[in-house]
Amino acid sequence: MISLREVRDSDLNIFWEHLSDPAAQHVAAVTRKYHYDRGHFDDHWARIRARPDVLMRTVLADEEVVGHVAVYGPPDEREVTYWIDRAHWGRGTATAALAALIELAGTRPLYAHAAADNTGSIRVLEKCGFVVTGQGRGFAQARDGEIDEVLLTLS
C-alpha cells in the first residue's frame, strides 16, 4: 500500500541514499548540487522544509520510506517533483504517490518537466492526467551535457 506523510528528520538519510544513486541520477538527468554533496543536500532540505509554499511529503510503501513527492513554485506556476527509490520502479509506486499528492494539493494547473527519454517518468505523469505541452533543451548535470526535455501540464 502506498501512502504519504509529513517529512520527518529521520527520512533525510534515506532520501540522501535515493538522490545520490548514480543510476537513478542518470535516468532523471537534471540534477542539482544537492544530489552530489551531503552538505548541499542538508542545506537544501532545511530551506525547502521551512517554506510554507512547498507541499512536501514522504512516500511510504507498506510503511517503508521509498521516496518523496512535492509541489512547489508560485501560485500560477506550481510544479510537481518526485523521486522514488530505484528498487521500487515499475511497481506503480510513483503513480500512486503522485496521484495522492495531486489530490492533496488540489490546485491547477500543475506542471512537470522530464528528460524526453525518461519514458518511465513521462508515463507516470500521463497516468496522473498530465499531457505534454512543450519541448525544449536544457543542461543535465547527471549526463554532463544538454538533453531534450518535455513540459507536461495538468489542467
C-alpha positions as CSV (number, residue, x, y, z in Angstrom):
1,M,0.0,0.0,0.0
2,I,1.3,3.5,-0.9
3,S,0.7,6.4,1.4
4,L,2.1,9.9,2.1
5,R,3.0,11.5,5.3
6,E,4.8,14.6,6.5
7,V,8.6,14.5,6.1
8,R,10.5,13.6,9.3
9,D,14.1,14.3,10.1
10,S,14.7,10.5,10.1
11,D,13.7,10.4,6.4
12,L,16.6,12.6,5.3
13,N,19.3,9.9,5.4
14,I,17.1,7.6,3.3
15,F,16.4,10.5,0.8
16,W,20.1,11.1,0.6
17,E,20.7,7.4,-0.4
18,H,17.9,7.7,-3.1
19,L,19.1,11.0,-4.5
20,S,22.8,10.1,-4.6
21,D,22.2,6.8,-6.6
22,P,24.2,7.4,-9.9
23,A,22.0,5.1,-12.0
24,A,18.8,7.0,-10.8
25,Q,20.6,10.3,-11.4
26,H,21.4,9.4,-15.0
27,V,17.7,8.5,-15.7
28,A,16.4,11.6,-14.1
29,A,19.2,13.6,-15.9
30,V,18.5,17.0,-14.4
31,T,20.2,17.0,-11.0
32,R,21.5,19.7,-8.7
33,K,24.4,20.2,-6.4
34,Y,22.5,18.6,-3.5
35,H,22.4,15.2,-5.4
36,Y,26.2,15.0,-5.1
37,D,27.2,16.7,-1.8
38,R,25.7,15.9,1.6
39,G,26.3,19.5,2.9
40,H,24.4,21.0,0.0
41,F,21.7,18.3,0.5
42,D,21.3,19.2,4.1
43,D,21.1,22.9,3.3
44,H,18.6,22.4,0.5
45,W,16.3,20.3,2.7
46,A,16.4,22.7,5.6
47,R,15.4,25.5,3.2
48,I,12.5,23.7,1.5
49,R,11.2,22.3,4.7
50,A,11.0,25.8,6.1
51,R,9.0,27.2,3.2
52,P,5.2,27.2,3.7
53,D,4.6,27.3,-0.1
54,V,6.2,23.9,-0.6
55,L,4.0,20.9,-0.1
56,M,6.4,18.1,0.6
57,R,5.6,14.5,1.6
58,T,7.4,11.3,2.3
59,V,6.3,8.3,0.2
60,L,5.7,5.1,2.1
61,A,5.2,1.6,0.6
62,D,3.9,-0.7,3.3
63,E,5.3,1.8,5.9
64,E,8.8,1.7,4.3
65,V,10.2,5.1,3.2
66,V,10.7,4.8,-0.6
67,G,10.8,8.4,-1.8
68,H,9.3,11.8,-1.7
69,V,6.9,14.0,-3.7
70,A,6.4,17.7,-3.7
71,V,4.5,20.7,-5.2
72,Y,6.4,24.0,-5.3
73,G,6.5,27.3,-7.0
74,P,4.4,30.5,-7.3
75,P,0.6,30.0,-7.4
76,D,0.3,30.3,-11.2
77,E,3.4,28.1,-11.9
78,R,3.1,25.2,-9.4
79,E,5.3,22.3,-10.4
80,V,5.4,18.7,-9.2
81,T,8.6,16.7,-8.5
82,Y,9.2,13.3,-7.1
83,W,11.9,10.8,-6.5
84,I,11.3,7.1,-5.9
85,D,14.0,4.6,-4.8
86,R,15.1,2.7,-7.9
87,A,14.2,-0.6,-6.1
88,H,10.6,0.4,-6.4
89,W,10.5,1.5,-10.0
90,G,7.9,-0.3,-12.2
91,R,5.6,-1.2,-9.3
92,G,3.1,1.7,-9.6
93,T,4.7,3.5,-6.6
94,A,5.4,6.8,-8.3
95,T,2.0,6.9,-9.9
96,A,0.1,6.2,-6.7
97,A,2.3,8.7,-4.8
98,L,1.9,11.4,-7.4
99,A,-1.9,10.9,-7.6
100,A,-2.2,11.2,-3.9
101,L,-0.1,14.4,-3.9
102,I,-2.2,15.9,-6.7
103,E,-5.4,15.2,-4.7
104,L,-3.8,16.7,-1.6
105,A,-2.6,19.8,-3.5
106,G,-6.0,20.4,-5.1
107,T,-4.7,23.2,-7.4
108,R,-4.5,23.5,-11.1
109,P,-2.7,24.0,-13.3
110,L,0.3,21.9,-12.3
111,Y,3.4,21.5,-14.3
112,A,6.2,19.0,-14.6
113,H,9.5,18.7,-16.5
114,A,11.2,15.4,-17.6
115,A,14.0,14.3,-19.8
116,A,12.5,13.4,-23.1
117,D,14.0,9.9,-22.9
118,N,12.8,9.3,-19.3
119,T,9.8,7.3,-20.6
120,G,9.0,5.9,-17.1
121,S,8.6,9.3,-15.6
122,I,6.6,10.6,-18.5
123,R,4.3,7.6,-18.3
124,V,3.8,8.2,-14.5
125,L,2.8,11.8,-15.3
126,E,0.5,10.8,-18.1
127,K,-1.2,8.2,-15.9
128,C,-1.9,11.1,-13.5
129,G,-3.5,13.2,-16.2
130,F,-0.6,15.3,-17.4
131,V,-0.2,15.9,-21.1
132,V,2.9,17.0,-23.0
133,T,2.5,20.7,-23.8
134,G,6.0,21.7,-24.7
135,Q,9.6,20.7,-25.6
136,G,13.0,22.3,-25.0
137,R,16.6,21.6,-24.3
138,G,18.4,22.0,-21.0
139,F,21.6,21.1,-19.3
140,A,21.6,17.8,-17.5
141,Q,24.4,17.7,-14.9
142,A,24.0,13.9,-14.5
143,R,24.8,13.5,-18.2
144,D,27.2,16.4,-18.4
145,G,25.5,17.9,-21.4
146,E,22.3,19.2,-23.0
147,I,19.3,17.0,-23.3
148,D,15.8,17.2,-24.8
149,E,13.2,17.9,-22.2
150,V,9.4,17.9,-22.2
151,L,7.0,20.1,-20.3
152,L,3.8,18.5,-19.1
153,T,0.7,20.2,-17.8
154,L,-2.2,19.0,-15.7
155,S,-5.1,21.4,-16.3
